[in-house]
């Protein structure tokens, strides 16, 4: 993982230049039923339509392209391999990005990760390494693989290039809907919400070099940034509450498996300084909406006390396997099936993409 450095809007814009030709510009969808429920206009940034099925490709591709650019400037060879640990989506994304550059990828994944995610990682040509479902096991196994392969570690949420890549979501949102005044983002390790916060609001103070006199740049510092996480994995909420990084040493089980990990030392300063509030969501609320991907939508009741009138919610991924309430006879193992089931109850609309 690269050493911490000051992350600015220019880092996010540089990431956008590296990845824009290889990624989709994902749509913003609206939902009249949820607008009525929330009492305000909601917009859903559908990263589940992104390549590899989640926002993670933004950060992974920026990290790999940065490594390639760096080796080119130095006149050296490409990395022997890239290595990461992942609940599944970052693993898919890094495998895809590495395959495009001809670099071997080794992905450490908890053995509890959904089989669809494991299969997708293998489909991109990566070597899958299974571990126990804990942050410690993931980190230790990845470190061992780095030693054995001589590869470069690309952390799923603490690598600055990954954080900057995830921040490109904010560039698109504010181009698509410049009137927004708040954004709600699911949080696990914090890479996405940190990148979005840096782009929208400014720079985390602890990532700035000492003595720096440069002023932070931001797209829309007036826009509020909210994080959403499960009550069963609420380390971000506890950290904000206590004013210090407070990892969940023994997090409870949550159906939102992709956000079970803790925020870390590079994302915490940004979250502490730039994220306005953290919304927590119960397991029952998540099950009704969908794990991880629509976690922000599940937090709508918690958001009712906030005054923002036009709010994008980041729907982060699409690869999940679940049996939702009121659909107990339907086993859904793909985004298409989940979308059909959810849209039958909650029709979405978009000027450019009609799903009704």
Residue pairs with C-beta under 8 A, 6 or more apart in sequence:
1 153
1 154
1 155
1 158
1 159
2 159
2 160
2 161
4 160
4 206
4 207
4 265
4 266
5 160
5 207
5 209
6 203
6 207
6 208
6 209
6 212
6 214
7 160
7 163
7 164
7 194
7 195
7 198
7 203
7 204
7 207
7 270
8 198
8 203
8 216
8 217
9 198
9 199
9 217
9 218
9 219
10 217
11 160
11 164
11 167
11 198
12 164
12 167
12 168
12 170
12 171
12 195
12 198
12 199
13 171
14 164
15 58
15 62
15 161
15 164
15 165
15 167
15 168
16 168
16 171
18 61
18 62
18 65
18 66
18 69
18 165
19 57
19 58
19 61
19 62
19 65
19 165
19 168
20 168
22 51
22 61
22 100
23 50
23 51
23 57
23 58
23 61
24 49
24 50
24 51
25 172
26 45
26 46
26 47
26 49
26 50
26 172
27 46
27 49
27 350
27 352
27 353
28 43
28 44
28 45
28 46
28 173
28 176
28 177
28 312
28 350
29 43
29 44
29 46
29 348
29 349
29 350
29 353
29 355
30 41
30 42
30 43
30 44
30 348
30 349
30 350
31 42
31 44
31 346
31 347
31 348
31 349
32 347
32 349
33 346
33 347
34 42
34 297
34 300
34 346
35 41
35 42
37 300
38 300
38 303
38 304
38 311
39 304
40 308
40 309
40 310
40 311
41 309
41 310
41 311
42 300
42 311
42 312
42 313
43 173
43 177
43 180
43 310
43 311
43 312
43 313
44 297
44 312
44 313
44 315
44 348
45 169
45 172
45 173
45 312
45 313
45 314
45 315
46 315
47 54
47 55
47 169
47 314
47 315
47 316
47 317
48 54
48 293
48 315
48 316
48 317
48 318
48 335
49 318
50 57
50 58
51 57
51 96
52 89
52 92
52 93
52 96
52 120
53 89
53 92
53 120
53 317
53 318
53 319
53 335
54 89
54 92
54 93
54 293
54 316
54 317
54 318
54 319
55 166
55 169
55 192
55 314
55 316
55 317
56 89
56 90
56 92
56 93
56 94
56 156
56 166
56 317
57 92
57 93
57 96
57 97
58 93
58 165
58 166
58 168
58 169
59 90
59 93
59 156
59 159
59 161
59 162
59 163
59 164
59 165
59 166
59 191
59 192
59 195
60 90
60 93
60 94
60 96
60 97
60 154
60 162
60 165
61 93
61 96
61 97
61 100
61 165
62 161
62 162
62 164
62 165
62 168
63 82
63 94
63 97
63 154
63 159
63 161
63 162
63 165
64 82
64 94
64 97
64 98
64 100
64 101
64 103
64 154
65 97
65 101
66 161
67 78
67 79
67 82
67 103
67 152
68 78
68 101
71 77
71 78
71 79
78 101
78 102
78 103
79 103
79 151
79 152
80 104
80 149
80 150
80 151
80 152
81 98
81 103
81 104
81 105
81 106
81 149
81 150
81 151
81 152
82 94
82 98
82 103
82 104
82 105
82 106
82 151
82 152
82 153
82 154
83 105
83 106
83 107
83 108
83 142
83 145
83 146
83 149
83 151
83 152
83 153
83 154
84 90
84 91
84 94
84 105
84 106
84 107
84 108
84 142
84 153
84 154
84 155
84 156
85 91
85 107
85 108
85 109
85 131
85 138
85 139
85 141
85 142
85 156
86 92
86 94
86 107
86 108
86 109
86 113
86 138
86 156
87 109
87 110
87 113
87 117
87 188
87 257
87 258
87 260
87 261
88 109
88 113
88 114
88 117
88 118
88 120
88 121
88 257
88 258
88 319
89 117
89 258
89 317
89 319
90 156
90 157
90 162
91 107
91 108
91 109
91 117
91 121
91 126
91 128
92 117
92 120
92 121
92 124
92 319
94 105
94 107
94 126
94 154
95 105
95 107
95 121
95 124
95 125
95 126
96 124
98 104
98 105
98 124
98 126
99 105
99 124
99 125
99 126
104 126
104 127
104 149
104 151
105 124
105 125
105 126
105 127
106 126
106 127
106 129
106 145
106 149
106 151
107 121
107 126
107 127
107 128
107 129
108 129
108 130
108 131
108 138
108 141
108 142
108 145
109 117
109 118
109 121
109 128
109 129
109 130
109 131
110 130
110 131
110 132
110 133
110 134
110 137
110 138
111 130
111 131
111 132
111 133
112 133
112 257
113 257
114 257
114 319
114 320
114 321
115 321
116 319
116 320
116 321
116 333
116 334
117 319
118 128
120 319
121 128
122 128
129 141
129 145
131 137
131 138
131 140
131 141
133 260
135 247
135 261
135 262
138 261
142 153
143 153
145 151
146 152
146 153
153 159
154 161
154 162
155 162
155 264
156 162
156 189
156 191
156 261
157 163
157 188
157 189
157 190
157 191
157 192
157 194
157 261
157 263
157 264
157 267
158 189
158 191
158 264
158 265
158 266
158 267
159 191
159 266
160 207
160 266
162 191
162 195
163 191
163 194
163 195
163 198
163 266
163 267
163 270
164 195
164 198
165 195
166 191
166 192
166 194
166 195
166 196
167 194
167 195
167 196
167 198
167 199
168 195
168 199
169 192
169 195
169 196
169 314
170 183
170 195
170 196
170 199
170 200
170 219
171 199
171 219
173 180
173 183
173 312
174 180
174 200
174 219
174 220
174 223
177 310
177 312
179 310
180 223
180 310
180 311
180 312
181 222
181 223
181 224
181 308
181 309
181 310
181 311
182 223
182 224
182 225
182 226
182 306
182 308
182 310
182 311
182 312
183 196
183 200
183 223
183 224
183 225
183 226
183 311
183 312
183 313
183 314
184 226
184 227
184 228
184 279
184 296
184 299
184 303
184 311
184 312
184 313
184 314
185 192
185 193
185 196
185 225
185 226
185 227
185 228
185 296
185 314
185 316
186 192
186 193
186 227
186 228
186 229
186 256
186 259
186 292
186 293
186 295
186 296
186 314
186 316
187 193
187 227
187 228
187 229
187 236
187 259
187 263
187 271
187 278
188 229
188 233
188 258
188 259
188 260
188 261
188 263
188 292
189 261
189 262
189 263
189 264
189 267
190 227
190 236
190 263
190 264
190 267
190 268
190 270
190 271
191 267
192 314
192 316
193 225
193 227
193 267
193 271
193 275
194 204
194 266
194 267
194 270
194 271
194 274
196 225
196 314
197 204
197 225
197 270
197 271
197 274
197 275
198 204
198 218
198 270
198 274
199 218
199 219
200 218
200 219
200 220
200 221
200 223
200 225
201 218
201 220
201 221
201 223
201 225
201 274
202 216
202 217
202 218
202 221
202 273
202 274
203 216
203 217
203 270
203 274
204 269
204 270
204 271
204 272
204 273
204 274
205 269
205 273
206 269
207 266
207 269
207 270
208 214
224 276
224 277
224 306
224 308
225 274
225 275
225 276
226 275
226 276
226 277
226 278
226 279
226 303
226 306
227 236
227 271
227 275
227 277
227 278
227 279
228 278
228 279
228 280
228 281
228 295
228 296
228 298
228 299
228 302
229 235
229 236
229 237
229 259
229 278
229 279
229 280
229 281
229 295
230 254
230 256
230 259
230 260
230 280
230 281
230 282
230 283
230 286
230 295
231 280
231 281
231 282
231 283
232 251
232 252
232 253
232 254
232 283
233 248
233 251
233 252
233 254
233 256
233 259
233 260
233 261
234 248
234 278
234 280
235 246
235 247
235 248
235 251
235 262
235 263
236 263
236 271
236 278
237 278
237 280
238 246
238 248
239 245
239 246
239 263
239 268
239 271
239 272
240 271
240 272
240 275
240 277
240 278
243 272
245 263
245 264
245 265
245 268
247 262
247 263
248 262
251 260
251 262
254 260
254 283
254 286
254 291
255 283
255 286
255 287
255 291
255 322
256 286
256 291
256 292
256 295
257 291
257 292
258 291
258 292
258 293
258 316
258 317
259 292
259 295
263 271
277 306
279 296
279 299
279 302
279 303
280 299
280 302
281 295
281 298
281 299
281 302
285 298
285 299
285 301
286 295
286 298
287 322
287 324
287 325
288 298
288 324
288 325
289 295
289 297
289 298
289 342
290 297
290 320
290 322
290 324
290 338
290 342
291 320
291 322
292 316
292 317
292 320
293 315
293 316
293 317
293 318
293 320
294 313
294 315
294 342
295 316
296 313
296 314
296 315
297 313
297 315
303 311
318 335
318 338
319 334
319 335
320 332
320 335
320 338
321 331
321 332
321 333
322 332
322 338
323 330
323 331
323 332
324 330
324 332
324 338
324 341
324 342
326 345
327 341
330 337
330 341
332 338
332 341
339 355
343 355
343 356
347 355
347 356
348 355
348 356
349 355
349 356
